[in-house]
Amino acid sequence: MKKINPTAYQRIVFFTGAGMSAESGIPTYRGKGGFWSQCDYEEYACQEAFERQPEKVLHFHELRRQAVLDCEPHEGHRVISGMPETFVITQNIDGMHQRAGSKKVIELHGSLWQLRCEECETMKEDFGREYETLRCDCGCWLRPAITWFGDRLDEVVMQQASEIIASCDLFISIGTSGTVWPAAGFPELARQSGAYCIEINPEPSGATSYHQTIRGKAGRVLPELFARET
């Protein structure tokens, strides 16, 4: 493993996927034992389901929030948060990076800890195990501010992420399959922009844009990767 001195880089970007959170015990979605191998997303994770049975959908997401709160950030999260000038771009919606102390976090798929009103576009933060309220002040149901099946990604968020990646000089991808577009194009964007690119993943992803690929979990790899030479 080639050690990395973070002070040698001007802008570091960590790009994290489900594998990063799985180390903390949070179930993945598409992987073995993931949510969608046990639940039908058409019942719990699309706008049509919410319109049919909003209380059922909100209860499902309450259970997901409770499962997240029962987990803790791991050492990999803490290594990243210990570099306060770095950016985190994540496909995860669980807020683990923020709980570990990271400040510059872009959530591509939204956050479990935010609700929005489709009618008046009000956004509300809610960090409890149970929702404080299920309805907006205007009387409409509040829905989780996350990307469900069939939703469009937030173009402003995606543009912001792309601009940050295009200006970084160290890009580290952790725990993502690299198959879901448009985020699957981020490693190549970073490399074409001149960044040194590293992949950390227990399983092969098939991506070819990396200068260095490390097989292992972030909680073990990151402390070693950034360890000072003695």
The 8 nearest C-alpha neighbors of each residue, nearest first, counted from 0:
[[1, 2, 224, 213, 211, 223, 212, 220],
 [0, 2, 3, 224, 211, 225, 223, 213],
 [3, 1, 224, 225, 0, 4, 226, 223],
 [4, 2, 225, 224, 5, 1, 226, 7],
 [3, 5, 6, 7, 225, 2, 227, 8],
 [6, 4, 7, 8, 3, 225, 11, 82],
 [5, 7, 8, 4, 9, 3, 10, 11],
 [6, 8, 5, 4, 9, 3, 10, 169],
 [9, 7, 6, 5, 10, 168, 169, 11],
 [8, 10, 168, 11, 7, 167, 6, 169],
 [11, 9, 167, 168, 8, 85, 169, 12],
 [12, 10, 169, 85, 167, 170, 168, 86],
 [13, 11, 86, 170, 87, 85, 171, 169],
 [12, 14, 87, 171, 172, 170, 88, 15],
 [13, 15, 172, 88, 89, 87, 171, 173],
 [16, 14, 89, 173, 172, 174, 19, 13],
 [15, 17, 175, 174, 90, 18, 19, 91],
 [16, 18, 19, 20, 27, 174, 21, 91],
 [17, 19, 174, 21, 20, 16, 175, 22],
 [18, 20, 174, 17, 21, 16, 22, 15],
 [19, 21, 22, 23, 17, 18, 25, 24],
 [20, 22, 25, 18, 24, 23, 19, 26],
 [23, 21, 20, 24, 19, 18, 73, 25],
 [22, 24, 21, 20, 25, 70, 73, 71],
 [25, 23, 21, 22, 70, 26, 20, 71],
 [24, 26, 21, 20, 23, 67, 27, 70],
 [27, 25, 33, 21, 24, 28, 34, 32],
 [26, 28, 33, 17, 30, 29, 21, 25],
 [29, 27, 33, 34, 35, 30, 26, 36],
 [28, 30, 33, 35, 27, 31, 34, 36],
 [31, 29, 33, 28, 27, 32, 36, 34],
 [30, 32, 33, 29, 36, 27, 28, 34],
 [31, 33, 30, 36, 34, 37, 26, 27],
 [34, 32, 28, 27, 30, 31, 29, 36],
 [35, 33, 28, 37, 36, 38, 27, 32],
 [34, 36, 38, 37, 28, 33, 29, 39],
 [35, 37, 34, 33, 38, 32, 29, 31],
 [36, 38, 35, 34, 39, 33, 32, 40],
 [39, 37, 35, 34, 36, 40, 42, 43],
 [38, 40, 41, 42, 35, 43, 37, 36],
 [39, 41, 44, 43, 42, 38, 35, 45],
 [42, 40, 39, 43, 45, 44, 48, 47],
 [43, 41, 40, 48, 39, 44, 45, 56],
 [44, 42, 56, 40, 41, 48, 45, 59],
 [45, 43, 40, 147, 41, 148, 42, 48],
 [44, 46, 147, 148, 47, 48, 41, 43],
 [45, 47, 49, 48, 50, 44, 147, 149],
 [46, 48, 50, 49, 45, 51, 41, 42],
 [49, 47, 51, 42, 50, 46, 45, 43],
 [50, 48, 53, 46, 52, 47, 51, 56],
 [49, 51, 47, 48, 52, 53, 46, 45],
 [52, 50, 48, 49, 47, 53, 46, 55],
 [51, 53, 49, 55, 54, 50, 48, 56],
 [54, 52, 49, 56, 55, 50, 57, 51],
 [53, 55, 57, 56, 52, 58, 49, 133],
 [56, 54, 58, 52, 53, 57, 59, 43],
 [57, 55, 43, 59, 53, 58, 54, 49],
 [56, 58, 54, 60, 59, 55, 53, 61],
 [57, 59, 61, 55, 60, 56, 54, 62],
 [60, 58, 56, 62, 57, 61, 55, 63],
 [61, 59, 63, 57, 62, 58, 64, 56],
 [60, 62, 58, 64, 63, 59, 129, 57],
 [63, 61, 65, 59, 60, 64, 66, 58],
 [62, 64, 60, 66, 61, 65, 67, 59],
 [65, 63, 61, 67, 62, 66, 60, 128],
 [64, 66, 62, 68, 128, 67, 63, 61],
 [65, 67, 63, 69, 64, 68, 62, 70],
 [68, 66, 64, 70, 69, 65, 25, 63],
 [69, 67, 65, 70, 66, 64, 71, 128],
 [68, 70, 66, 67, 65, 71, 64, 24],
 [71, 69, 67, 68, 23, 24, 66, 25],
 [70, 72, 23, 73, 69, 68, 95, 67],
 [73, 71, 76, 95, 99, 23, 74, 98],
 [74, 72, 75, 76, 23, 218, 71, 77],
 [73, 75, 218, 77, 76, 78, 72, 219],
 [74, 76, 218, 217, 78, 77, 73, 221],
 [77, 75, 79, 74, 73, 78, 72, 99],
 [76, 78, 74, 80, 75, 79, 99, 81],
 [79, 77, 81, 75, 76, 80, 74, 222],
 [78, 80, 81, 76, 77, 82, 75, 101],
 [81, 79, 101, 77, 100, 82, 78, 83],
 [80, 82, 78, 79, 83, 77, 101, 100],
 [81, 83, 80, 79, 84, 85, 78, 101],
 [84, 82, 85, 81, 80, 101, 102, 79],
 [85, 83, 82, 86, 10, 103, 11, 102],
 [86, 84, 11, 83, 82, 12, 10, 87],
 [85, 87, 12, 103, 104, 13, 11, 88],
 [88, 86, 104, 13, 12, 14, 103, 89],
 [89, 87, 105, 14, 104, 13, 106, 15],
 [90, 88, 15, 106, 91, 14, 16, 107],
 [89, 91, 16, 107, 108, 106, 15, 92],
 [92, 90, 89, 93, 16, 17, 106, 108],
 [91, 93, 110, 111, 109, 94, 108, 90],
 [92, 94, 95, 91, 111, 110, 67, 64],
 [95, 93, 97, 96, 92, 98, 110, 91],
 [96, 94, 98, 97, 93, 72, 99, 20],
 [95, 97, 99, 98, 101, 94, 76, 100],
 [96, 98, 101, 100, 99, 94, 95, 102],
 [99, 97, 95, 100, 96, 94, 72, 101],
 [100, 98, 96, 97, 77, 72, 76, 101],
 [99, 101, 97, 80, 98, 102, 96, 77],
 [102, 100, 80, 97, 96, 99, 103, 83],
 [101, 103, 104, 100, 97, 83, 80, 86],
 [104, 102, 86, 101, 87, 105, 85, 84],
 [105, 103, 87, 102, 88, 86, 106, 101],
 [104, 106, 88, 87, 107, 89, 103, 160],
 [107, 105, 89, 109, 108, 88, 90, 104],
 [108, 106, 90, 109, 89, 105, 156, 157],
 [107, 109, 146, 145, 106, 90, 92, 91],
 [110, 108, 145, 106, 144, 92, 107, 146],
 [109, 111, 92, 112, 145, 113, 144, 93],
 [112, 110, 92, 113, 93, 143, 145, 64],
 [113, 111, 110, 125, 126, 124, 114, 94],
 [112, 114, 124, 144, 123, 110, 111, 125],
 [115, 113, 143, 144, 123, 142, 122, 141],
 [114, 116, 122, 141, 142, 121, 144, 123],
 [115, 117, 141, 120, 121, 118, 119, 135],
 [116, 118, 120, 119, 115, 141, 142, 121],
 [117, 119, 116, 120, 139, 121, 137, 140],
 [118, 120, 121, 116, 117, 137, 139, 135],
 [121, 119, 116, 117, 118, 115, 122, 135],
 [120, 122, 116, 115, 119, 123, 135, 117],
 [123, 121, 115, 114, 120, 116, 113, 124],
 [122, 124, 114, 113, 115, 125, 121, 112],
 [125, 123, 113, 112, 114, 126, 122, 115],
 [124, 126, 112, 113, 127, 123, 130, 131],
 [127, 125, 112, 124, 128, 130, 113, 129],
 [128, 126, 129, 125, 130, 131, 64, 112],
 [127, 129, 65, 64, 61, 130, 126, 68],
 [130, 128, 127, 61, 131, 65, 64, 126],
 [131, 129, 132, 127, 133, 125, 128, 61],
 [130, 132, 129, 125, 133, 127, 126, 128],
 [133, 131, 130, 134, 135, 141, 129, 125],
 [134, 132, 141, 140, 130, 135, 131, 57],
 [135, 133, 140, 141, 139, 132, 138, 136],
 [134, 136, 137, 138, 139, 141, 140, 116],
 [137, 135, 138, 134, 139, 121, 116, 140],
 [136, 138, 135, 139, 119, 134, 118, 116],
 [139, 137, 135, 136, 134, 140, 141, 116],
 [140, 138, 135, 134, 137, 141, 116, 118],
 [141, 139, 134, 133, 135, 142, 116, 138],
 [140, 142, 116, 134, 115, 133, 114, 135],
 [141, 143, 114, 115, 144, 140, 116, 57],
 [144, 142, 114, 145, 113, 111, 115, 141],
 [145, 143, 114, 113, 115, 109, 110, 142],
 [146, 144, 109, 108, 110, 143, 147, 111],
 [145, 147, 108, 150, 109, 152, 148, 144],
 [148, 146, 45, 44, 150, 149, 145, 46],
 [147, 149, 45, 150, 44, 146, 40, 46],
 [148, 150, 147, 45, 151, 46, 146, 44],
 [151, 149, 147, 148, 146, 152, 45, 46],
 [150, 152, 153, 149, 146, 154, 147, 148],
 [151, 153, 154, 150, 146, 108, 157, 107],
 [152, 154, 156, 155, 157, 151, 107, 108],
 [153, 155, 157, 156, 152, 158, 151, 159],
 [156, 154, 158, 157, 153, 159, 160, 152],
 [157, 155, 159, 153, 158, 154, 160, 107],
 [158, 156, 154, 160, 159, 155, 161, 153],
 [157, 159, 161, 155, 160, 156, 154, 162],
 [158, 160, 156, 162, 157, 161, 155, 163],
 [159, 161, 157, 163, 158, 162, 156, 164],
 [162, 160, 158, 164, 159, 163, 165, 157],
 [163, 161, 165, 159, 164, 160, 158, 166],
 [162, 164, 160, 166, 165, 161, 159, 167],
 [165, 163, 161, 167, 166, 162, 189, 160],
 [164, 166, 162, 163, 192, 189, 167, 161],
 [165, 167, 163, 164, 162, 168, 192, 10],
 [168, 166, 10, 164, 169, 165, 11, 194],
 [167, 169, 194, 10, 195, 8, 11, 193],
 [170, 168, 11, 195, 194, 167, 196, 12],
 [169, 171, 196, 12, 13, 11, 195, 194],
 [172, 170, 197, 13, 198, 196, 14, 12],
 [171, 173, 14, 198, 15, 13, 199, 197],
 [174, 172, 15, 199, 175, 200, 198, 14],
 [173, 175, 18, 16, 200, 19, 17, 15],
 [174, 176, 16, 177, 173, 17, 18, 15],
 [177, 175, 204, 178, 174, 179, 16, 205],
 [176, 178, 183, 175, 179, 204, 206, 182],
 [177, 179, 183, 176, 180, 182, 204, 175],
 [180, 178, 183, 177, 182, 181, 176, 184],
 [181, 179, 183, 182, 178, 184, 177, 185],
 [180, 182, 183, 184, 179, 185, 157, 178],
 [183, 181, 180, 184, 185, 179, 177, 178],
 [184, 182, 177, 180, 178, 179, 181, 185],
 [183, 185, 182, 187, 186, 181, 188, 180],
 [184, 186, 188, 182, 187, 183, 189, 164],
 [187, 185, 189, 188, 184, 208, 190, 196],
 [186, 188, 190, 189, 208, 185, 184, 191],
 [189, 187, 185, 191, 186, 190, 192, 184],
 [190, 188, 192, 186, 187, 194, 165, 191],
 [191, 189, 194, 187, 193, 192, 188, 186],
 [190, 192, 188, 193, 189, 187, 194, 165],
 [193, 191, 189, 190, 165, 194, 188, 166],
 [192, 194, 190, 191, 168, 189, 195, 167],
 [195, 193, 168, 169, 190, 189, 192, 196],
 [194, 196, 169, 168, 170, 210, 190, 193],
 [197, 195, 170, 209, 210, 171, 194, 169],
 [198, 196, 171, 211, 209, 212, 210, 172],
 [197, 199, 212, 172, 171, 213, 173, 200],
 [200, 198, 173, 213, 214, 172, 212, 215],
 [199, 201, 174, 214, 202, 215, 173, 216],
 [202, 200, 215, 214, 216, 203, 199, 174],
 [201, 203, 200, 204, 214, 215, 176, 174],
 [204, 202, 205, 200, 201, 214, 206, 176],
 [205, 203, 176, 206, 202, 177, 200, 175],
 [204, 206, 203, 207, 177, 176, 178, 202],
 [207, 205, 204, 208, 177, 209, 203, 176],
 [206, 208, 209, 205, 187, 210, 204, 186],
 [209, 207, 187, 186, 206, 190, 210, 196],
 [210, 208, 196, 197, 211, 207, 198, 212],
 [209, 211, 196, 197, 195, 208, 212, 198],
 [212, 210, 197, 209, 198, 213, 196, 1],
 [213, 211, 198, 197, 199, 209, 214, 210],
 [214, 212, 199, 198, 215, 200, 211, 0],
 [215, 213, 201, 200, 199, 212, 202, 216],
 [216, 214, 201, 200, 213, 220, 199, 217],
 [215, 217, 218, 219, 201, 220, 200, 199],
 [216, 218, 220, 75, 219, 221, 215, 199],
 [217, 219, 75, 74, 216, 220, 73, 221],
 [220, 218, 217, 216, 221, 222, 223, 75],
 [219, 221, 217, 223, 222, 218, 224, 216],
 [220, 222, 224, 223, 217, 75, 219, 225],
 [223, 221, 225, 224, 220, 226, 219, 78],
 [224, 222, 226, 220, 221, 225, 219, 2],
 [225, 223, 221, 2, 222, 226, 3, 220],
 [224, 226, 3, 223, 222, 2, 221, 4],
 [227, 225, 223, 224, 222, 228, 2, 3],
 [228, 226, 229, 225, 4, 2, 3, 223],
 [227, 229, 226, 2, 225, 4, 3, 223],
 [228, 227, 226, 2, 225, 223, 4, 3]]
